[in-house]
Amino acid sequence: MSDKLGEMLLKANLITESQLRTALDTQQQVGGKLGVILLKLRYLPEDTMVSFLGKQLNLPTMQLKDLVVSPKVSALMDVELLEKHQMLPIRRKDDVLILAVADPMDYNAADEVRFLTGLRTELAVASRSNIQKAIDYYFHGLPCPDLASADEEVRTSGEHAAVSGGRGAVRLPPAQVLQALVDLLIEKKVIQKEELAAKLGKAK
């Protein structure tokens, strides 16, 4: 987030001029994003930042329970990239990827996602702590009761299933995981159905 964020927060009376100066001085000394520094200095709560960005940029906001990841998008980006930019792919609608981000003003990150996936992106704002909890749950296998409950509810409703358990692993039967990967490779035109059928025929 740039100095523009500081100006926006100042204009909205969410921080003071003194707080902004302190945050900018800290940024100059140690680097990093202004928004992260403001949060670390506890000048405003995360929820306030999320709500503010959503309203200012006309973007939807997501709570922790909304960060349920579809297995069809879990392998589109490496976990290191997700942690670097504090973002999370949620689901795909045709050629559009729904992406939860902590910093919707980081336009370079969105461009990188579009380049890597070949998909257009629609952004939603979520807090850094919630995105990290979701990354830890889905890609590092750490427990999160709130997400586990939301994940189960979504899978039961049949909307989409979520990934979990270790780096990029999914909490689905192996056959379903394999089928999802094959469908994705065919859809991305990495392989063709005919080539796959030929390979399987030779393996018999």
TITI-561364 format. One record per residue: y, z, x of N, C-alpha, C in turn; residue in one letter. Coordinates in nm, 3 decimals, m for minus. Layout:
BEGIN
 n.north    n.up  n.east ca.north   ca.up ca.east c.north    c.up  c.east code
       Y       Z       X        Y       Z       X       Y       Z       X    a
...
END
This chain:
BEGIN
 n.north    n.up  n.east ca.north   ca.up ca.east c.north    c.up  c.east code
  m0.118   0.000   0.084    0.000   0.000   0.000   0.124   0.000   0.088    m
   0.223  m0.067   0.049    0.341  m0.086   0.132   0.453   0.007   0.092    s
   0.569  m0.009   0.162    0.687   0.070   0.127   0.727   0.048  m0.018    d
   0.691  m0.067  m0.073    0.725  m0.096  m0.212   0.667   0.011  m0.304    k
   0.549   0.060  m0.271    0.489   0.165  m0.352   0.577   0.289  m0.351    l
   0.626   0.325  m0.234    0.712   0.442  m0.224   0.836   0.427  m0.309    g
   0.895   0.309  m0.307    1.014   0.282  m0.388   0.981   0.293  m0.537    e
   0.866   0.243  m0.576    0.825   0.248  m0.716   0.804   0.392  m0.762    m
   0.738   0.472  m0.677    0.713   0.613  m0.712   0.842   0.693  m0.716    l
   0.933   0.660  m0.624    1.062   0.728  m0.620   1.142   0.697  m0.745    l
   1.143   0.571  m0.784    1.216   0.529  m0.904   1.161   0.595  m1.029    k
   1.030   0.619  m1.030    0.966   0.683  m1.146   0.974   0.835  m1.141    a
   1.042   0.888  m1.039    1.059   1.033  m1.022   0.927   1.106  m1.002    n
   0.831   1.037  m0.943    0.702   1.100  m0.915   0.701   1.164  m0.777    l
   0.791   1.121  m0.689    0.810   1.185  m0.559   0.960   1.194  m0.533    i
   0.997   1.276  m0.437    1.138   1.290  m0.401   1.168   1.206  m0.277    t
   1.297   1.187  m0.250    1.337   1.113  m0.129   1.286   1.183  m0.004    e
   1.292   1.315  m0.005    1.245   1.391   0.111   1.095   1.371   0.133    s
   1.018   1.371   0.025    0.874   1.348   0.036   0.844   1.208   0.087    q
   0.919   1.111   0.038    0.898   0.974   0.083   0.929   0.960   0.232    l
   1.037   1.022   0.277    1.072   1.015   0.419   0.964   1.079   0.505    r
   0.915   1.194   0.459    0.808   1.261   0.533   0.683   1.174   0.541    t
   0.647   1.112   0.429    0.528   1.026   0.425   0.546   0.905   0.516    a
   0.664   0.846   0.515    0.691   0.729   0.600   0.689   0.766   0.748    l
   0.743   0.885   0.780    0.740   0.932   0.919   0.596   0.955   0.963    d
   0.517   1.012   0.873    0.376   1.036   0.904   0.302   0.904   0.925    t
   0.332   0.808   0.840    0.270   0.675   0.852   0.304   0.611   0.986    q
   0.428   0.628   1.027    0.471   0.569   1.155   0.399   0.634   1.272    q
   0.371   0.763   1.259    0.308   0.836   1.368   0.157   0.813   1.376    q
   0.091   0.815   1.261   m0.057   0.810   1.263  m0.113   0.682   1.203    v
  m0.029   0.600   1.140   m0.078   0.479   1.076  m0.140   0.508   0.941    g
  m0.200   0.409   0.883   m0.264   0.425   0.753  m0.176   0.379   0.639    g
  m0.233   0.383   0.520   m0.162   0.337   0.401  m0.075   0.448   0.344    k
   0.041   0.408   0.296    0.136   0.505   0.243   0.077   0.582   0.125    l
   0.007   0.512   0.036   m0.052   0.578  m0.080  m0.150   0.687  m0.040    g
  m0.232   0.661   0.062   m0.329   0.759   0.110  m0.257   0.880   0.168    v
  m0.151   0.854   0.242   m0.074   0.963   0.304  m0.009   1.051   0.197    i
   0.047   0.988   0.096    0.109   1.065  m0.013   0.008   1.155  m0.081    l
  m0.114   1.105  m0.097   m0.218   1.186  m0.161  m0.264   1.298  m0.069    l
  m0.278   1.267   0.060   m0.322   1.370   0.154  m0.218   1.480   0.168    k
  m0.091   1.443   0.157    0.016   1.543   0.161   0.028   1.618   0.029    l
  m0.050   1.576  m0.069   m0.054   1.640  m0.202   0.082   1.634  m0.272    r
   0.149   1.521  m0.254    0.276   1.503  m0.322   0.257   1.460  m0.467    y
   0.138   1.408  m0.498    0.104   1.377  m0.637  m0.048   1.369  m0.650    l
  m0.103   1.399  m0.768   m0.248   1.395  m0.789  m0.300   1.251  m0.793    p
  m0.428   1.237  m0.762   m0.491   1.105  m0.765  m0.483   1.043  m0.905    e
  m0.511   1.122  m1.006   m0.509   1.069  m1.143  m0.371   1.014  m1.178    d
  m0.266   1.080  m1.131   m0.131   1.033  m1.155  m0.108   0.900  m1.087    t
  m0.157   0.887  m0.963   m0.142   0.761  m0.889  m0.215   0.648  m0.962    m
  m0.338   0.674  m1.006   m0.417   0.572  m1.076  m0.347   0.527  m1.204    v
  m0.304   0.623  m1.282   m0.236   0.592  m1.408  m0.107   0.514  m1.383    s
  m0.032   0.555  m1.282    0.094   0.489  m1.249   0.072   0.344  m1.208    f
  m0.023   0.321  m1.118   m0.051   0.184  m1.072  m0.100   0.096  m1.186    l
  m0.185   0.153  m1.271   m0.234   0.076  m1.385  m0.122   0.030  m1.475    g
  m0.028   0.120  m1.505    0.083   0.086  m1.593   0.180  m0.011  m1.526    k
   0.211   0.013  m1.398    0.307  m0.070  m1.327   0.257  m0.213  m1.309    q
   0.129  m0.227  m1.281    0.071  m0.359  m1.251  m0.003  m0.418  m1.370    l
   0.001  m0.349  m1.483   m0.064  m0.396  m1.606  m0.213  m0.420  m1.583    n
  m0.278  m0.321  m1.524   m0.421  m0.329  m1.495  m0.494  m0.216  m1.567    l
  m0.619  m0.239  m1.606   m0.697  m0.131  m1.666  m0.730  m0.025  m1.561    p
  m0.754   0.095  m1.605   m0.795   0.202  m1.514  m0.937   0.245  m1.546    t
  m1.007   0.295  m1.446   m1.145   0.337  m1.461  m1.163   0.480  m1.416    m
  m1.237   0.558  m1.494   m1.279   0.691  m1.455  m1.415   0.681  m1.385    q
  m1.463   0.795  m1.337   m1.591   0.794  m1.265  m1.703   0.738  m1.352    l
  m1.706   0.774  m1.479   m1.814   0.730  m1.568  m1.813   0.579  m1.591    k
  m1.700   0.515  m1.560   m1.690   0.369  m1.578  m1.743   0.291  m1.458    d
  m1.766   0.359  m1.347   m1.803   0.291  m1.223  m1.953   0.270  m1.212    l
  m2.010   0.210  m1.315   m2.153   0.178  m1.317  m2.171   0.034  m1.269    v
  m2.250   0.017  m1.165   m2.262  m0.111  m1.096  m2.381  m0.192  m1.145    v
  m2.358  m0.318  m1.171   m2.467  m0.409  m1.210  m2.546  m0.452  m1.086    s
  m2.679  m0.459  m1.095   m2.759  m0.502  m0.980  m2.729  m0.646  m0.939    p
  m2.675  m0.725  m1.030   m2.644  m0.865  m0.998  m2.526  m0.878  m0.902    k
  m2.447  m0.773  m0.888   m2.332  m0.781  m0.798  m2.343  m0.686  m0.680    v
  m2.446  m0.603  m0.677   m2.457  m0.501  m0.573  m2.473  m0.560  m0.434    s
  m2.531  m0.679  m0.424   m2.556  m0.738  m0.292  m2.450  m0.840  m0.252    a
  m2.346  m0.854  m0.331   m2.244  m0.955  m0.301  m2.159  m0.917  m0.180    l
  m2.142  m0.787  m0.156   m2.059  m0.743  m0.044  m2.128  m0.630   0.030    m
  m2.106  m0.625   0.160   m2.165  m0.521   0.242  m2.096  m0.388   0.215    d
  m2.171  m0.279   0.225   m2.116  m0.148   0.195  m2.001  m0.111   0.289    v
  m2.006  m0.159   0.414   m1.897  m0.130   0.507  m1.765  m0.188   0.457    e
  m1.771  m0.307   0.398   m1.651  m0.369   0.343  m1.598  m0.289   0.224    l
  m1.690  m0.240   0.141   m1.650  m0.161   0.026  m1.580  m0.033   0.070    l
  m1.633   0.031   0.172   m1.574   0.155   0.219  m1.442   0.129   0.292    e
  m1.436   0.020   0.363   m1.314  m0.014   0.436  m1.196  m0.031   0.340    k
  m1.220  m0.102   0.230   m1.112  m0.131   0.136  m1.112  m0.039   0.014    h
  m1.210   0.054   0.007   m1.222   0.143  m0.107  m1.220   0.064  m0.238    q
  m1.324  m0.016  m0.253   m1.340  m0.101  m0.372  m1.486  m0.100  m0.413    m
  m1.512  m0.142  m0.536   m1.649  m0.140  m0.587  m1.667  m0.254  m0.686    l
  m1.763  m0.346  m0.661   m1.792  m0.450  m0.760  m1.866  m0.388  m0.878    p
  m1.819  m0.413  m0.998   m1.877  m0.350  m1.116  m1.974  m0.443  m1.189    i
  m1.927  m0.559  m1.226   m2.012  m0.655  m1.294  m1.949  m0.794  m1.281    r
  m2.025  m0.892  m1.324   m1.981  m1.031  m1.317  m1.981  m1.094  m1.454    r
  m1.873  m1.166  m1.485   m1.864  m1.244  m1.608  m1.841  m1.389  m1.568    k
  m1.947  m1.470  m1.578   m1.941  m1.609  m1.534  m1.899  m1.615  m1.388    d
  m1.781  m1.676  m1.359   m1.738  m1.686  m1.220  m1.631  m1.582  m1.186    d
  m1.627  m1.475  m1.264   m1.528  m1.369  m1.242  m1.600  m1.239  m1.206    v
  m1.554  m1.175  m1.099   m1.610  m1.049  m1.054  m1.513  m0.936  m1.092    l
  m1.564  m0.839  m1.168   m1.484  m0.722  m1.205  m1.490  m0.624  m1.088    i
  m1.374  m0.589  m1.035   m1.367  m0.511  m0.913  m1.280  m0.388  m0.934    l
  m1.337  m0.270  m0.911   m1.259  m0.146  m0.915  m1.200  m0.123  m0.777    a
  m1.071  m0.100  m0.770   m1.002  m0.084  m0.641  m0.912   0.039  m0.645    v
  m0.898   0.101  m0.529   m0.804   0.212  m0.518  m0.664   0.162  m0.489    a
  m0.656   0.044  m0.426   m0.527  m0.011  m0.386  m0.512  m0.153  m0.439    d
  m0.465  m0.169  m0.561   m0.450  m0.303  m0.618  m0.339  m0.385  m0.553    p
  m0.260  m0.322  m0.467   m0.154  m0.393  m0.397  m0.200  m0.446  m0.262    m
  m0.327  m0.422  m0.228   m0.384  m0.476  m0.105  m0.437  m0.616  m0.136    d
  m0.347  m0.712  m0.136   m0.383  m0.848  m0.177  m0.476  m0.915  m0.076    y
  m0.468  m0.876   0.050   m0.557  m0.934   0.151  m0.703  m0.899   0.123    n
  m0.725  m0.776   0.075   m0.862  m0.734   0.044  m0.919  m0.817  m0.071    a
  m0.838  m0.840  m0.174   m0.884  m0.922  m0.287  m0.913  m1.065  m0.242    a
  m0.829  m1.117  m0.152   m0.851  m1.252  m0.099  m0.982  m1.259  m0.021    d
  m1.012  m1.153   0.054   m1.135  m1.148   0.132  m1.258  m1.149   0.041    e
  m1.250  m1.077  m0.068   m1.360  m1.074  m0.164  m1.381  m1.213  m0.224    v
  m1.273  m1.277  m0.263   m1.284  m1.412  m0.320  m1.345  m1.509  m0.220    r
  m1.308  m1.496  m0.093   m1.362  m1.585   0.011  m1.512  m1.561   0.031    f
  m1.552  m1.435   0.035   m1.691  m1.400   0.063  m1.784  m1.432  m0.054    l
  m1.736  m1.415  m0.175   m1.823  m1.431  m0.293  m1.807  m1.565  m0.361    t
  m1.695  m1.633  m0.339   m1.669  m1.758  m0.410  m1.634  m1.735  m0.556    g
  m1.601  m1.611  m0.591   m1.571  m1.576  m0.729  m1.425  m1.535  m0.744    l
  m1.371  m1.559  m0.862   m1.240  m1.504  m0.894  m1.255  m1.354  m0.921    r
  m1.148  m1.281  m0.908   m1.157  m1.136  m0.927  m1.063  m1.089  m1.037    t
  m1.111  m0.991  m1.111   m1.028  m0.917  m1.206  m1.030  m0.772  m1.161    e
  m0.913  m0.713  m1.140   m0.904  m0.580  m1.082  m0.887  m0.472  m1.188    l
  m0.942  m0.358  m1.158   m0.918  m0.235  m1.233  m0.889  m0.127  m1.131    a
  m0.809  m0.029  m1.167   m0.770   0.075  m1.072  m0.855   0.200  m1.093    v
  m0.904   0.255  m0.982   m0.979   0.380  m0.985  m0.936   0.464  m0.866    a
  m0.959   0.592  m0.871   m0.919   0.679  m0.760  m1.011   0.658  m0.640    s
  m0.957   0.685  m0.523   m1.035   0.672  m0.400  m1.155   0.766  m0.402    r
  m1.135   0.888  m0.449   m1.245   0.984  m0.448  m1.357   0.939  m0.541    s
  m1.324   0.883  m0.657   m1.427   0.837  m0.749  m1.499   0.714  m0.696    n
  m1.425   0.623  m0.635   m1.489   0.505  m0.576  m1.585   0.548  m0.466    i
  m1.543   0.643  m0.383   m1.631   0.690  m0.275  m1.754   0.759  m0.332    q
  m1.738   0.836  m0.439   m1.854   0.899  m0.503  m1.953   0.793  m0.552    k
  m1.899   0.683  m0.609   m1.985   0.576  m0.659  m2.055   0.504  m0.544    a
  m1.982   0.480  m0.435   m2.044   0.416  m0.317  m2.154   0.506  m0.261    i
  m2.125   0.635  m0.252   m2.227   0.729  m0.201  m2.349   0.731  m0.292    d
  m2.328   0.725  m0.422   m2.439   0.730  m0.518  m2.523   0.603  m0.513    y
  m2.457   0.488  m0.520   m2.529   0.362  m0.530  m2.582   0.309  m0.398    y
  m2.509   0.333  m0.290   m2.545   0.270  m0.163  m2.598   0.368  m0.058    f
  m2.573   0.498  m0.075   m2.622   0.597   0.021  m2.719   0.696  m0.042    h
  m2.743   0.682  m0.173   m2.844   0.765  m0.238  m2.804   0.910  m0.258    g
  m2.676   0.941  m0.253   m2.632   1.079  m0.275  m2.625   1.109  m0.424    l
  m2.656   1.232  m0.463   m2.656   1.265  m0.606  m2.516   1.267  m0.666    p
  m2.507   1.228  m0.793   m2.383   1.236  m0.870  m2.423   1.243  m1.017    c
  m2.433   1.363  m1.072   m2.480   1.379  m1.210  m2.401   1.297  m1.312    p
  m2.269   1.291  m1.296   m2.187   1.216  m1.392  m2.222   1.068  m1.391    d
  m2.239   1.012  m1.272   m2.275   0.870  m1.263  m2.419   0.846  m1.306    l
  m2.507   0.939  m1.275   m2.646   0.925  m1.317  m2.655   0.918  m1.469    a
  m2.578   1.003  m1.536   m2.576   1.004  m1.682  m2.517   0.875  m1.738    s
  m2.406   0.830  m1.679   m2.342   0.706  m1.725  m2.432   0.586  m1.698    a
  m2.498   0.589  m1.583   m2.589   0.480  m1.546  m2.704   0.469  m1.646    d
  m2.760   0.584  m1.680   m2.872   0.586  m1.776  m2.827   0.536  m1.913    e
  m2.708   0.575  m1.953   m2.656   0.533  m2.083  m2.636   0.382  m2.088    e
  m2.585   0.324  m1.979   m2.562   0.180  m1.975  m2.696   0.106  m1.974    v
  m2.792   0.154  m1.895   m2.922   0.088  m1.889  m2.994   0.096  m2.023    r
  m2.980   0.209  m2.090   m3.043   0.225  m2.221  m2.982   0.131  m2.323    t
  m2.851   0.111  m2.312   m2.783   0.021  m2.406  m2.810  m0.125  m2.375    s
  m2.865  m0.151  m2.253   m2.899  m0.288  m2.217  m2.783  m0.369  m2.166    g
  m2.668  m0.306  m2.139   m2.553  m0.382  m2.090  m2.578  m0.433  m1.950    e
  m2.601  m0.342  m1.855   m2.647  m0.381  m1.723  m2.700  m0.258  m1.652    h
  m2.791  m0.281  m1.558   m2.850  m0.172  m1.483  m2.771  m0.147  m1.357    a
  m2.792  m0.029  m1.297   m2.715   0.007  m1.178  m2.805   0.018  m1.057    a
  m2.742   0.009  m0.940   m2.814   0.021  m0.815  m2.806   0.163  m0.765    v
  m2.901   0.201  m0.681   m2.896   0.337  m0.628  m2.996   0.353  m0.515    s
  m2.990   0.471  m0.450   m3.091   0.512  m0.355  m3.090   0.438  m0.224    g
  m3.008   0.482  m0.128   m3.003   0.418   0.002  m2.909   0.301   0.004    g
  m2.893   0.240   0.121   m2.797   0.133   0.138  m2.838   0.010   0.059    r
  m2.769  m0.011  m0.050   m2.791  m0.132  m0.126  m2.920  m0.137  m0.204    g
  m3.001  m0.029  m0.202   m3.125  m0.031  m0.279  m3.094  m0.014  m0.426    a
  m3.188  m0.052  m0.512   m3.163  m0.042  m0.655  m3.269   0.042  m0.723    v
  m3.229   0.115  m0.824   m3.324   0.198  m0.899  m3.382   0.117  m1.012    r
  m3.460   0.017  m0.977   m3.526  m0.071  m1.073  m3.666  m0.100  m1.021    l
  m3.758  m0.143  m1.108   m3.890  m0.183  m1.060  m3.877  m0.296  m0.958    p
  m3.961  m0.297  m0.852   m3.951  m0.399  m0.748  m3.952  m0.541  m0.801    p
  m4.031  m0.569  m0.903   m4.038  m0.704  m0.959  m3.902  m0.748  m1.015    a
  m3.834  m0.654  m1.081   m3.702  m0.686  m1.137  m3.600  m0.706  m1.027    q
  m3.610  m0.626  m0.922   m3.519  m0.641  m0.807  m3.537  m0.778  m0.745    v
  m3.663  m0.817  m0.721   m3.693  m0.946  m0.661  m3.643  m1.061  m0.748    l
  m3.666  m1.050  m0.878   m3.621  m1.155  m0.969  m3.469  m1.168  m0.969    q
  m3.400  m1.053  m0.966   m3.254  m1.055  m0.963  m3.202  m1.122  m0.836    a
  m3.268  m1.095  m0.722   m3.228  m1.156  m0.596  m3.254  m1.307  m0.596    l
  m3.370  m1.346  m0.649   m3.402  m1.489  m0.658  m3.301  m1.562  m0.746    v
  m3.271  m1.502  m0.863   m3.173  m1.563  m0.953  m3.038  m1.579  m0.886    d
  m3.000  m1.477  m0.808   m2.870  m1.482  m0.741  m2.868  m1.592  m0.635    l
  m2.977  m1.604  m0.558   m2.984  m1.707  m0.454  m2.981  m1.847  m0.513    l
  m3.049  m1.865  m0.625   m3.048  m1.995  m0.692  m2.910  m2.025  m0.748    i
  m2.848  m1.922  m0.807   m2.716  m1.938  m0.867  m2.611  m1.973  m0.761    e
  m2.626  m1.911  m0.642   m2.533  m1.937  m0.532  m2.570  m2.065  m0.456    k
  m2.678  m2.132  m0.503   m2.725  m2.258  m0.444  m2.770  m2.242  m0.298    k
  m2.819  m2.121  m0.265   m2.876  m2.099  m0.133  m3.015  m2.159  m0.126    v
  m3.089  m2.148  m0.238   m3.219  m2.209  m0.248  m3.226  m2.287  m0.379    i
  m3.325  m2.374  m0.389   m3.348  m2.450  m0.511  m3.483  m2.411  m0.570    q
  m3.492  m2.420  m0.703   m3.616  m2.381  m0.770  m3.735  m2.460  m0.717    k
  m3.713  m2.590  m0.692   m3.821  m2.675  m0.646  m3.873  m2.630  m0.509    e
  m3.778  m2.595  m0.419   m3.817  m2.548  m0.286  m3.895  m2.417  m0.296    e
  m3.848  m2.329  m0.383   m3.917  m2.201  m0.400  m4.058  m2.221  m0.455    l
  m4.071  m2.311  m0.553   m4.202  m2.338  m0.610  m4.296  m2.396  m0.506    a
  m4.244  m2.484  m0.419   m4.326  m2.543  m0.314  m4.374  m2.438  m0.215    a
  m4.284  m2.349  m0.178   m4.319  m2.242  m0.085  m4.427  m2.151  m0.144    k
  m4.408  m2.114  m0.271   m4.506  m2.027  m0.336  m4.641  m2.096  m0.347    l
  m4.638  m2.228  m0.371   m4.764  m2.303  m0.379  m4.840  m2.301  m0.249    g
  m4.767  m2.313  m0.136   m4.832  m2.312  m0.006  m4.887  m2.174   0.029    k
  m4.821  m2.071  m0.028   m4.864  m1.934   0.005  m4.992  m1.893  m0.066    a
  m5.031  m1.968  m0.168   m5.153  m1.933  m0.245  m5.281  m1.959  m0.162    k
END
